[in-house]
Amino acid sequence: MFKLEFYDERFRQSFDSDIELEDVAGGFRFLEGPAWHPKTKTLYFSDIMGNGIYKFKDGKISLFRGNSYLANGNTFNRLGELITCEHGTSRVSLTSENGDYHVLASKFQGKALNSPNDVICDGEGNIYFTDPNPGRKNRVGIPREQELPYQGVYLLESKSGELKLLDDQLVLPNGLCLNQDGKLLYVNDSHRQAIYVYDVCDDKSVKNKRLFAELIVDKPGCADGMKIGGDEFLYCSAPGGIQVFDNLGKMVGRIFTPEVAANFTWGGNDMKDLYLTATSRLYRLRTKVAGVKTF
């Protein structure tokens, strides 16, 4: 059942009082990785278990890639190229606007990545991604032995192409996002049901890791996709739907969804439509705050 809970009046201001959750499309197996292309006004999203990436444009759903290699997270870089995390191949890939495809990352120090999960780009084109191991297990992956002894958070530098390990101490790193000036990196841990924050240094290394917030665990779901909204609150897919926090880690509200919401993104002509990938269905929620354009 859809409902909003407001624990802070600041969060109430992000929605109209008569807000409703729109059911856009269904019949999928496990939706993830929504990413909005602001120039073409197109939403891209993954159906992991359906092994496809789909497009939603002008009210119609179409198949973008029939064999997505069990794609999970997606984002766009500043050139409008699609960056994708692939569970089936343990790779991060790039698809250009003309359809050219190539691999950005597949190994670290000679060993195959686990199963890249979620991905973001900063204003300079650097790519951050998480690499837990669910893609090496049944259900959302292909069972195979894990080569790396940890589950990491990585930075792929845009200029050098070097892949750097930022953190290897999270149990199950999943969703991640940067704040609006790129000086803070947030990463959540699905196992611990918690969000951590790091300071981003000038050389893009991170320091001063600390606990930002712990999720309320009272419904199905786990720490998953994250975004900073135009209201500057941190939205996190979580038990019950989405849990929302201010910049001090205080929970300001919750969005309860009919199915477990794995991820979400803002889109629409004015960037005020919140698209939610929730298990078998794609939903849309109208907000009063615009999301941040990626390019």
Backbone bond lengths (Angstrom), bond angles and torsions (degrees), N, CA, C in turn:
res aa  C-N    CA-C-N  psi(-1)  N-CA   C-N-CA  omega(-1)  CA-C   N-CA-C  phi
1 M - - - 1.458 - - 1.533 109.77 -
2 F 1.332 115.40 135.67 1.461 119.95 179.21 1.521 110.64 -84.33
3 K 1.315 116.09 134.62 1.462 121.40 169.64 1.524 108.68 -162.69
4 L 1.324 115.41 158.66 1.448 122.78 174.76 1.519 109.17 -111.21
5 E 1.332 115.28 140.35 1.451 120.57 172.12 1.527 108.14 -121.21
6 F 1.320 116.32 129.96 1.464 121.66 -178.00 1.523 109.09 -111.53
7 Y 1.329 115.85 120.46 1.455 121.15 176.60 1.525 110.99 -104.80
8 D 1.323 116.35 -3.06 1.458 122.21 -177.14 1.529 107.35 -151.18
9 E 1.319 117.44 133.27 1.458 121.11 -177.54 1.524 112.24 -62.31
10 R 1.321 117.93 -25.25 1.461 120.15 178.41 1.517 110.99 -62.71
11 F 1.312 117.64 -37.20 1.460 121.06 179.77 1.527 110.83 -72.79
12 R 1.321 118.36 -34.84 1.459 121.61 179.08 1.526 111.33 -58.35
13 Q 1.325 116.38 -30.58 1.457 120.93 -177.69 1.529 113.12 -70.98
14 S 1.340 117.51 -8.81 1.468 121.02 -179.07 1.522 112.76 -85.72
15 F 1.353 117.91 -4.06 1.463 121.44 -175.95 1.523 110.96 -138.85
16 D 1.324 116.01 149.45 1.458 120.75 170.61 1.523 109.12 -73.82
17 S 1.313 116.41 157.37 1.470 120.59 -176.79 1.525 112.65 -70.08
18 D 1.336 117.34 -25.21 1.467 120.76 -178.14 1.530 112.22 -100.94
19 I 1.320 117.58 28.14 1.457 122.75 -175.79 1.524 111.89 -59.82
20 E 1.327 116.47 139.66 1.458 122.90 175.50 1.524 109.67 -132.12
21 L 1.318 115.57 150.77 1.466 121.67 177.20 1.519 108.87 -91.96
22 E 1.333 115.85 121.65 1.465 120.73 -178.78 1.519 110.48 -91.73
23 D 1.329 116.24 128.78 1.457 122.57 176.05 1.530 107.82 -86.62
24 V 1.340 116.90 107.49 1.462 121.32 -173.54 1.524 112.01 -84.43
25 A 1.338 117.01 -47.92 1.467 120.54 -176.66 1.522 109.38 -162.71
26 G 1.335 115.82 154.19 1.456 120.43 -179.58 1.513 112.12 -141.76
27 G 1.334 115.81 -168.90 1.449 121.41 178.59 1.511 114.50 89.70
28 F 1.322 117.64 12.41 1.458 121.52 179.69 1.533 109.83 -94.28
29 R 1.336 116.46 176.20 1.461 120.39 -176.56 1.522 112.89 -104.62
30 F 1.324 118.63 -44.79 1.466 120.94 177.01 1.521 107.96 -159.35
31 L 1.332 115.47 94.93 1.467 120.28 -175.19 1.519 111.46 -80.63
32 E 1.329 114.85 144.53 1.462 122.76 -179.32 1.532 109.31 -157.31
33 G 1.333 115.40 177.31 1.448 123.78 166.20 1.508 118.40 57.87
34 P 1.357 121.08 42.39 1.464 118.71 178.40 1.526 111.48 -70.04
35 A 1.316 116.01 137.77 1.472 121.80 179.52 1.522 108.08 -145.06
36 W 1.313 116.84 131.10 1.469 122.53 -175.88 1.519 110.28 -101.30
37 H 1.347 114.93 130.25 1.465 121.71 175.28 1.528 106.78 -98.25
38 P 1.350 118.24 104.53 1.467 119.86 -172.08 1.526 114.59 -69.79
39 K 1.335 118.19 -21.74 1.463 119.71 -179.23 1.527 111.79 -79.86
40 T 1.319 116.23 -41.73 1.468 119.50 -179.92 1.522 112.41 -93.40
41 K 1.343 117.01 -2.38 1.472 122.54 -179.09 1.521 111.03 54.53
42 T 1.328 114.80 50.24 1.459 120.98 -175.15 1.519 109.68 -128.31
43 L 1.330 115.76 136.32 1.453 122.01 173.49 1.524 108.73 -98.55
44 Y 1.326 116.72 130.49 1.460 122.84 173.63 1.528 107.73 -110.17
45 F 1.333 117.33 143.06 1.462 120.49 176.86 1.519 109.97 -156.03
46 S 1.332 115.05 157.53 1.462 121.74 -176.63 1.524 111.05 -103.60
47 D 1.317 115.59 145.15 1.459 122.07 163.32 1.528 105.04 -112.35
48 I 1.331 116.60 98.55 1.463 119.87 -171.80 1.519 111.40 -58.12
49 M 1.326 116.40 -57.38 1.464 120.05 -176.04 1.525 112.02 -71.24
50 G 1.327 116.94 -21.83 1.465 121.20 174.05 1.513 112.67 -83.17
51 N 1.362 116.86 -6.56 1.459 123.47 176.18 1.528 112.60 55.09
52 G 1.345 115.26 49.16 1.460 119.16 178.77 1.514 112.24 -150.81
53 I 1.328 115.82 154.96 1.455 122.56 169.80 1.524 106.86 -112.34
54 Y 1.335 115.75 132.24 1.461 121.60 -175.23 1.522 110.95 -115.69
55 K 1.341 114.75 161.12 1.459 122.44 175.33 1.531 108.79 -121.33
56 F 1.325 115.17 142.94 1.467 121.23 172.71 1.514 107.20 -123.54
57 K 1.324 115.92 113.96 1.470 121.41 -176.92 1.520 108.93 -146.40
58 D 1.320 116.17 135.13 1.468 122.18 178.01 1.525 111.72 53.60
59 G 1.327 115.50 38.03 1.458 120.55 176.46 1.512 115.45 79.04
60 K 1.335 118.17 6.99 1.460 121.30 -176.86 1.524 111.36 -123.26
61 I 1.336 115.85 140.80 1.459 123.17 175.13 1.523 108.93 -95.90
62 S 1.331 116.94 133.75 1.462 120.79 174.96 1.516 109.17 -140.11
63 L 1.318 115.76 156.24 1.458 121.83 179.54 1.520 109.65 -81.66
64 F 1.322 116.76 123.99 1.465 121.65 178.53 1.528 110.71 -91.03
65 R 1.323 117.19 -44.52 1.459 121.08 179.36 1.525 108.90 -140.91
66 G 1.314 115.88 120.22 1.457 120.92 -176.14 1.513 114.05 -75.41
67 N 1.315 117.24 -32.48 1.462 120.87 174.38 1.520 107.49 -117.97
68 S 1.333 115.05 99.42 1.465 120.11 -174.04 1.514 112.31 -94.72
69 Y 1.339 117.35 2.92 1.475 122.27 -173.87 1.533 110.45 59.94
70 L 1.359 114.75 38.88 1.462 122.19 -179.56 1.530 110.23 58.31
71 A 1.326 115.13 50.26 1.470 121.03 -178.32 1.517 111.27 -60.94
72 N 1.336 114.49 143.59 1.454 122.11 175.59 1.530 108.27 -116.98
73 G 1.335 117.97 -100.85 1.451 121.46 -175.40 1.520 113.68 -71.22
74 N 1.339 115.22 147.19 1.457 122.94 175.99 1.519 109.70 -135.35
75 T 1.314 116.48 152.32 1.452 122.34 169.47 1.516 108.00 -155.45
76 F 1.333 116.99 171.30 1.451 121.22 174.83 1.518 109.50 -115.16
77 N 1.331 115.91 140.97 1.454 118.85 172.95 1.529 109.66 -85.55
78 R 1.317 116.93 -176.31 1.470 120.80 -174.13 1.519 113.24 -72.36
79 L 1.333 117.17 -8.25 1.468 121.23 176.24 1.524 111.65 -97.79
80 G 1.323 116.59 1.72 1.456 120.54 -178.82 1.515 113.46 80.25
81 E 1.328 116.89 20.42 1.458 121.51 178.71 1.531 109.51 -92.93
82 L 1.315 116.28 141.14 1.456 122.03 -176.14 1.528 110.37 -83.78
83 I 1.336 115.76 122.94 1.460 122.51 176.02 1.519 107.25 -103.84
84 T 1.338 117.39 129.63 1.460 121.68 -171.90 1.519 111.64 -132.47
85 C 1.323 115.69 138.80 1.469 122.56 172.28 1.524 108.67 -94.64
86 E 1.327 116.65 128.36 1.465 121.93 -175.24 1.529 110.51 -115.00
87 H 1.330 115.97 115.55 1.460 119.95 177.44 1.527 111.94 -68.81
88 G 1.320 116.05 -39.95 1.455 119.67 -172.00 1.516 114.76 -70.38
89 T 1.337 116.89 -26.06 1.462 120.94 -177.19 1.522 112.76 -112.94
90 S 1.339 116.99 -7.06 1.469 122.28 -175.45 1.528 111.19 60.24
91 R 1.344 115.76 40.39 1.460 119.91 -176.16 1.524 111.47 -127.23
92 V 1.329 114.60 158.45 1.458 122.74 164.65 1.521 106.43 -109.53
93 S 1.329 116.41 126.38 1.463 120.13 -174.08 1.518 111.18 -122.76
94 L 1.339 114.79 165.34 1.460 122.33 177.25 1.518 109.06 -127.66
95 T 1.322 116.31 133.60 1.460 122.03 173.42 1.516 107.90 -120.43
96 S 1.322 117.54 118.66 1.464 121.56 -178.29 1.525 109.88 -75.85
97 E 1.323 115.90 170.80 1.462 119.70 -177.95 1.525 112.26 -65.63
98 N 1.348 117.12 -22.32 1.468 118.46 177.49 1.533 112.38 -91.99
99 G 1.343 116.82 4.81 1.456 120.97 174.67 1.508 115.42 97.84
100 D 1.328 118.09 -5.08 1.464 119.68 177.94 1.527 110.29 -65.05
101 Y 1.325 114.83 139.15 1.472 121.12 -174.36 1.527 109.41 -124.11
102 H 1.352 115.80 135.27 1.451 117.54 169.23 1.522 110.56 -153.35
103 V 1.313 115.41 161.84 1.453 123.07 -175.15 1.522 109.75 -87.35
104 L 1.327 116.54 131.88 1.458 122.23 177.51 1.522 112.02 -94.46
105 A 1.328 117.01 -39.68 1.466 121.68 -178.05 1.518 109.44 -152.75
106 S 1.322 116.23 137.53 1.460 121.01 177.36 1.521 112.55 -142.13
107 K 1.340 117.51 -21.06 1.464 121.28 -177.64 1.522 110.28 -138.01
108 F 1.324 114.62 155.40 1.454 121.15 171.75 1.519 108.36 -131.97
109 Q 1.318 115.92 121.81 1.462 122.49 -177.15 1.531 111.69 51.73
110 G 1.321 115.49 42.70 1.454 122.03 174.49 1.513 115.93 83.11
111 K 1.322 118.02 -2.08 1.463 121.37 -179.60 1.529 109.70 -114.39
112 A 1.340 115.07 142.89 1.459 120.18 -178.16 1.523 110.51 -63.74
113 L 1.320 115.77 140.88 1.454 120.43 172.85 1.521 109.58 -60.74
114 N 1.316 116.35 161.69 1.472 120.79 -179.24 1.527 110.54 -70.51
115 S 1.320 116.96 -79.06 1.465 123.16 174.24 1.521 107.63 -163.12
116 P 1.338 117.24 89.72 1.461 120.44 -178.98 1.516 111.72 -46.49
117 N 1.341 115.22 136.42 1.461 120.82 -166.42 1.521 113.40 -115.83
118 D 1.328 116.60 -59.51 1.466 120.70 -178.68 1.521 108.57 -131.32
119 V 1.344 116.43 153.67 1.457 120.18 -169.67 1.526 110.23 -148.88
120 I 1.349 115.79 144.44 1.461 122.10 175.33 1.527 108.92 -141.40
121 C 1.328 116.88 162.80 1.462 122.66 174.23 1.520 109.12 -122.50
122 D 1.325 116.94 146.94 1.461 119.82 174.35 1.526 109.76 -95.91
123 G 1.321 116.68 -177.85 1.452 121.20 -175.75 1.510 114.65 -67.33
124 E 1.333 117.50 -13.91 1.456 121.65 179.82 1.527 111.84 -102.35
125 G 1.324 116.99 3.84 1.453 120.76 178.75 1.513 114.81 89.51
126 N 1.331 117.79 2.08 1.458 120.03 175.30 1.528 109.92 -70.01
127 I 1.321 115.80 144.67 1.456 121.48 -175.26 1.528 109.74 -112.73
128 Y 1.320 115.87 126.31 1.459 122.55 173.98 1.522 108.27 -108.66
129 F 1.342 117.07 137.69 1.460 118.59 176.17 1.524 110.99 -150.16
130 T 1.329 114.79 156.47 1.459 121.73 176.43 1.524 109.20 -101.82
131 D 1.337 115.56 153.26 1.465 120.29 -173.39 1.531 111.67 -139.41
132 P 1.336 117.66 66.67 1.470 120.39 174.12 1.530 110.06 -77.27
133 N 1.325 117.80 -170.86 1.466 119.16 -174.15 1.532 117.36 -114.42
134 P 1.349 122.20 9.80 1.468 119.63 -179.93 1.520 114.52 -57.12
135 G 1.338 118.15 -28.46 1.456 120.61 179.10 1.512 114.16 -71.62
136 R 1.327 117.03 -2.97 1.466 121.97 174.08 1.528 111.20 -105.74
137 K 1.330 115.20 18.16 1.456 120.70 179.74 1.524 109.53 -130.18
138 N 1.314 115.79 173.20 1.459 121.13 176.87 1.525 110.64 -64.04
139 R 1.310 115.23 167.25 1.469 126.73 176.50 1.518 111.85 83.44
140 V 1.324 119.90 -65.82 1.467 120.30 -177.90 1.522 112.15 -113.47
141 G 1.317 116.88 16.04 1.458 118.70 -176.99 1.507 112.99 -154.09
142 I 1.333 114.96 -164.59 1.457 123.82 177.31 1.527 107.17 -119.21
143 P 1.324 118.54 115.33 1.472 120.08 -176.95 1.523 111.85 -58.17
144 R 1.333 115.83 126.47 1.457 122.61 177.75 1.527 107.99 -166.76
145 E 1.310 115.29 161.02 1.460 120.42 -176.45 1.532 111.17 -69.23
146 Q 1.307 115.31 143.18 1.461 121.67 176.59 1.525 108.89 -83.52
147 E 1.344 117.04 132.09 1.459 121.07 -178.42 1.524 113.16 -91.38
148 L 1.312 117.41 -35.79 1.464 121.12 179.94 1.530 110.06 -86.22
149 P 1.338 118.67 144.85 1.464 121.16 -176.80 1.524 113.98 -84.36
150 Y 1.321 118.25 6.73 1.456 122.13 -176.88 1.526 108.76 -148.03
151 Q 1.329 114.98 174.29 1.452 121.74 177.84 1.528 107.04 -121.06
152 G 1.312 116.41 112.41 1.448 120.51 -163.51 1.512 117.16 -107.63
153 V 1.328 113.03 170.62 1.454 124.12 168.82 1.521 106.38 -116.40
154 Y 1.343 117.76 129.52 1.458 121.30 -170.84 1.522 112.44 -125.66
155 L 1.330 113.43 157.38 1.458 123.11 170.55 1.519 108.16 -122.13
156 L 1.326 116.71 126.89 1.460 122.33 172.28 1.521 107.28 -106.43
157 E 1.344 115.99 109.47 1.461 120.76 -175.31 1.522 111.15 -71.40
158 S 1.313 116.00 135.60 1.458 120.12 -176.51 1.522 112.54 -72.61
159 K 1.326 117.96 -35.82 1.463 120.18 -175.78 1.527 112.33 -80.70
160 S 1.326 116.88 -47.30 1.462 120.31 -175.74 1.524 113.19 -89.96
161 G 1.346 117.16 -21.65 1.454 120.51 -174.26 1.517 113.11 74.89
162 E 1.338 116.66 7.80 1.467 120.83 -178.09 1.527 110.91 -78.42
163 L 1.328 115.29 137.52 1.457 121.64 177.12 1.522 108.44 -97.14
164 K 1.338 116.40 123.29 1.460 121.36 -176.96 1.524 110.12 -120.21
165 L 1.319 115.69 137.62 1.458 122.09 176.22 1.526 108.59 -84.70
166 L 1.321 116.69 122.64 1.464 121.46 -179.55 1.520 112.69 -94.11
167 D 1.340 117.37 -36.97 1.460 121.05 -178.34 1.530 109.01 -155.63
168 D 1.332 116.14 132.77 1.463 120.66 177.27 1.530 111.34 -122.17
169 Q 1.343 116.86 19.95 1.455 120.41 -174.26 1.531 114.12 -108.41
170 L 1.321 118.79 1.04 1.453 120.31 175.22 1.519 109.30 -83.04
171 V 1.325 116.78 146.83 1.465 120.77 -178.45 1.523 110.64 -74.98
172 L 1.328 116.75 -46.62 1.466 121.55 -177.90 1.529 109.16 -145.41
173 P 1.340 118.27 73.68 1.464 120.36 -178.95 1.521 111.17 -62.72
174 N 1.330 115.53 140.08 1.456 118.90 -173.81 1.524 111.02 -137.27
175 G 1.332 118.43 -96.16 1.448 121.29 -177.04 1.515 112.29 -76.00
176 L 1.333 115.59 152.29 1.461 119.83 177.93 1.518 109.94 -152.68
177 C 1.330 116.23 154.48 1.459 121.37 176.54 1.518 108.95 -160.96
178 L 1.317 115.73 160.83 1.464 123.20 174.06 1.519 108.82 -106.23
179 N 1.334 116.29 151.00 1.456 118.00 171.20 1.522 108.97 -73.43
180 Q 1.318 117.08 176.99 1.460 119.59 -167.62 1.527 114.05 -69.11
181 D 1.325 118.84 -24.80 1.466 119.08 176.27 1.527 112.85 -97.76
182 G 1.335 116.84 4.48 1.457 121.32 175.60 1.515 115.14 73.70
183 K 1.327 117.76 12.29 1.461 120.49 -176.27 1.526 113.64 -94.94
184 L 1.336 115.98 -8.82 1.460 120.66 177.99 1.526 109.06 -127.96
185 L 1.325 116.43 132.78 1.460 122.53 175.17 1.521 107.94 -110.69
186 Y 1.332 115.67 126.21 1.466 121.60 176.74 1.530 108.50 -107.20
187 V 1.320 116.74 133.74 1.465 122.31 176.25 1.522 107.44 -136.51
188 N 1.326 117.24 134.92 1.457 118.13 176.43 1.525 111.64 -105.89
189 D 1.311 114.68 162.01 1.464 123.47 -178.59 1.523 107.04 -121.26
190 S 1.335 116.58 111.26 1.460 120.56 -176.37 1.526 112.18 -64.85
191 H 1.329 116.84 -31.52 1.462 119.88 179.97 1.533 110.84 -70.06
192 R 1.308 116.67 -44.16 1.468 120.68 -178.02 1.520 112.98 -85.77
193 Q 1.348 117.54 -9.09 1.468 122.30 -177.78 1.536 109.89 53.90
194 A 1.321 115.51 48.96 1.457 121.32 -175.13 1.521 110.24 -143.02
195 I 1.335 115.28 157.10 1.462 122.97 177.86 1.524 108.34 -115.26
196 Y 1.338 115.79 133.73 1.458 121.70 177.64 1.526 109.23 -114.90
197 V 1.317 115.95 155.77 1.463 120.26 179.18 1.521 108.78 -132.32
198 Y 1.329 115.72 144.28 1.460 124.19 -179.08 1.524 108.46 -127.35
199 D 1.307 116.81 149.52 1.459 121.14 167.87 1.522 108.74 -82.25
200 V 1.322 117.28 134.85 1.462 122.24 178.04 1.526 108.39 -96.33
201 C 1.324 116.39 122.32 1.473 122.12 -178.11 1.534 110.04 -82.91
202 D 1.311 116.17 170.14 1.463 120.82 -179.51 1.529 112.16 -60.14
203 D 1.345 117.03 -32.34 1.465 120.27 179.26 1.527 112.02 -87.67
204 K 1.340 117.22 8.79 1.466 125.89 177.63 1.524 113.50 74.81
205 S 1.320 117.83 4.75 1.463 119.10 167.68 1.525 107.58 -72.19
206 V 1.330 117.10 168.22 1.461 120.46 -179.25 1.523 109.96 -122.89
207 K 1.319 115.69 155.49 1.461 121.10 179.09 1.527 109.03 -150.65
208 N 1.333 115.46 173.03 1.461 122.31 173.77 1.529 111.87 57.11
209 K 1.316 117.28 47.89 1.460 121.41 175.55 1.528 109.94 -63.25
210 R 1.323 115.70 133.01 1.463 119.45 176.51 1.525 110.17 -150.25
211 L 1.315 115.19 159.76 1.461 121.42 177.99 1.517 109.12 -70.29
212 F 1.323 116.56 127.04 1.459 121.83 178.77 1.523 111.67 -95.27
213 A 1.336 116.66 -47.16 1.465 120.32 -178.14 1.520 109.69 -161.57
214 E 1.313 115.79 152.38 1.453 123.06 171.87 1.527 108.59 -111.22
215 L 1.317 116.43 137.57 1.452 121.06 -176.56 1.528 111.08 -79.79
216 I 1.327 115.07 153.33 1.459 120.65 169.32 1.520 107.54 -79.10
217 V 1.314 117.05 124.89 1.471 121.63 -177.65 1.521 108.12 -112.52
218 D 1.330 115.21 88.11 1.457 121.14 -178.40 1.523 112.68 -133.73
219 K 1.331 116.13 0.49 1.459 122.86 -178.80 1.519 108.03 -142.09
220 P 1.344 117.96 167.60 1.464 120.11 174.02 1.530 110.85 -60.99
221 G 1.322 116.17 148.85 1.458 121.38 178.59 1.511 111.40 123.97
222 C 1.327 115.69 168.75 1.464 120.68 -179.35 1.521 109.69 -149.78
223 A 1.332 115.55 169.94 1.463 120.61 175.73 1.528 108.79 -58.81
224 D 1.328 116.54 123.81 1.468 120.46 -175.50 1.520 108.37 -143.66
225 G 1.322 119.26 -127.24 1.456 121.27 -173.92 1.515 113.39 -59.99
226 M 1.347 116.74 146.59 1.462 122.43 -180.00 1.525 110.97 -137.45
227 K 1.339 115.82 148.06 1.465 122.61 174.19 1.520 108.40 -149.58
228 I 1.328 116.00 152.92 1.451 121.87 166.93 1.527 107.28 -93.51
229 G 1.334 117.54 124.69 1.445 120.91 -179.42 1.516 112.40 -82.66
230 G 1.326 116.29 172.22 1.443 120.94 176.40 1.519 112.88 -65.48
231 D 1.331 116.60 -18.00 1.460 121.46 174.36 1.528 111.74 -83.64
232 E 1.344 116.12 2.46 1.462 125.16 178.75 1.524 113.06 69.45
233 F 1.329 117.02 13.58 1.459 120.42 172.14 1.523 109.19 -87.13
234 L 1.327 116.23 152.70 1.457 121.53 175.93 1.526 108.70 -93.80
235 Y 1.326 116.61 119.91 1.459 123.91 178.38 1.526 107.89 -99.53
236 C 1.332 117.16 132.24 1.457 121.35 -177.77 1.518 110.36 -134.80
237 S 1.326 117.17 123.99 1.465 120.23 170.65 1.517 108.09 -58.53
238 A 1.332 116.17 135.20 1.457 119.47 -166.03 1.522 109.87 -161.85
239 P 1.319 118.14 174.07 1.459 119.82 174.35 1.534 111.68 -51.30
240 G 1.325 115.67 126.70 1.456 121.66 179.91 1.509 114.69 94.32
241 G 1.319 118.44 -22.12 1.462 121.51 -178.45 1.507 111.26 149.50
242 I 1.349 117.31 -99.43 1.457 122.94 179.17 1.523 108.56 -133.79
243 Q 1.338 115.97 132.26 1.451 121.89 174.75 1.526 108.04 -110.34
244 V 1.337 116.53 140.82 1.454 121.88 -168.65 1.535 109.78 -124.19
245 F 1.347 116.09 136.08 1.460 122.17 -173.54 1.521 111.13 -130.68
246 D 1.339 116.37 150.06 1.449 119.83 172.61 1.524 109.31 -85.29
247 N 1.329 117.65 -177.20 1.466 119.58 -172.82 1.523 113.89 -74.23
248 L 1.331 116.74 -3.09 1.461 120.82 174.85 1.530 111.79 -101.67
249 G 1.330 116.63 2.49 1.456 120.73 179.79 1.516 113.84 86.25
250 K 1.315 117.69 10.12 1.466 121.64 177.02 1.524 109.22 -83.48
251 M 1.345 117.02 131.49 1.458 119.80 178.29 1.521 109.78 -72.78
252 V 1.339 115.88 126.89 1.465 120.89 -178.92 1.517 112.49 -106.02
253 G 1.341 117.73 -14.27 1.450 119.55 179.38 1.509 112.89 175.91
254 R 1.342 114.43 172.55 1.465 121.37 178.58 1.522 109.74 -137.25
255 I 1.321 115.11 147.04 1.464 123.13 171.90 1.520 106.59 -114.32
256 F 1.323 117.70 111.69 1.458 121.60 179.64 1.529 108.74 -91.32
257 T 1.321 117.03 133.47 1.457 122.46 -176.20 1.529 110.75 -119.84
258 P 1.349 117.87 153.69 1.467 120.96 -178.28 1.523 113.97 -62.61
259 E 1.333 117.16 -30.17 1.454 122.74 176.39 1.528 108.41 -126.13
260 V 1.323 116.25 165.73 1.459 120.22 178.87 1.526 109.02 -61.77
261 A 1.314 116.58 125.02 1.471 122.14 -179.85 1.519 108.87 -93.21
262 A 1.323 116.71 109.88 1.468 120.40 -178.89 1.524 112.02 -79.94
263 N 1.336 117.04 -32.52 1.461 119.10 -174.86 1.522 110.08 -162.00
264 F 1.326 116.34 176.04 1.461 121.64 -175.31 1.522 108.55 -167.40
265 T 1.328 115.51 164.43 1.463 121.23 172.39 1.509 108.99 -160.49
266 W 1.325 116.55 159.48 1.456 120.99 174.91 1.525 109.72 -89.80
267 G 1.342 115.54 149.75 1.454 121.12 177.82 1.519 109.96 -163.84
268 G 1.327 115.73 -157.44 1.459 120.93 -176.71 1.518 111.13 89.67
269 N 1.320 116.17 169.37 1.469 120.99 -175.96 1.514 112.72 -59.52
270 D 1.331 116.76 -33.98 1.463 120.43 179.90 1.519 112.38 -109.63
271 M 1.334 117.26 10.75 1.469 123.69 178.22 1.532 112.36 62.05
272 K 1.329 117.43 28.26 1.465 120.75 179.59 1.523 113.37 -110.25
273 D 1.327 116.95 4.01 1.466 121.14 175.92 1.524 108.86 -92.35
274 L 1.321 116.36 124.07 1.460 121.61 177.88 1.524 107.98 -96.60
275 Y 1.344 116.79 111.76 1.466 122.03 178.65 1.530 109.06 -93.51
276 L 1.327 115.81 130.39 1.461 121.73 -178.61 1.515 110.35 -118.18
277 T 1.323 116.91 126.95 1.462 121.68 172.36 1.521 107.05 -94.83
278 A 1.326 116.57 107.51 1.460 122.31 -171.68 1.529 109.75 -124.20
279 T 1.307 115.56 90.37 1.467 124.15 177.29 1.523 110.74 58.00
280 S 1.337 118.56 -98.58 1.464 120.74 -173.78 1.514 113.60 -97.88
281 R 1.358 117.61 -2.90 1.453 119.47 -171.93 1.531 112.06 -134.76
282 L 1.330 114.10 151.99 1.454 122.58 173.33 1.525 107.70 -103.38
283 Y 1.337 116.18 126.26 1.466 122.15 -179.65 1.525 110.07 -117.36
284 R 1.343 114.54 161.84 1.462 120.36 175.97 1.525 108.40 -136.42
285 L 1.338 114.78 135.78 1.459 121.76 -178.36 1.524 107.95 -129.16
286 R 1.317 116.98 124.51 1.458 121.17 -178.70 1.530 109.76 -81.12
287 T 1.332 117.09 129.16 1.454 121.91 179.00 1.534 109.48 -117.78
288 K 1.313 115.77 171.85 1.467 121.61 178.23 1.523 111.77 -102.42
289 V 1.334 116.05 2.40 1.463 120.22 179.99 1.524 109.51 -121.99
290 A 1.310 115.94 139.36 1.462 120.51 -178.49 1.531 110.43 -84.36
291 G 1.331 115.73 137.67 1.449 120.47 172.52 1.519 110.24 -71.41
292 V 1.311 116.10 169.62 1.454 121.49 -177.31 1.527 109.76 -90.26
293 K 1.328 117.70 125.11 1.462 121.38 177.92 1.520 110.08 -69.44
294 T 1.332 115.35 143.11 1.461 119.63 -179.80 1.522 112.49 -84.51
295 F 1.325 117.65 -23.33 1.473 120.96 178.93 1.513 109.13 -161.69
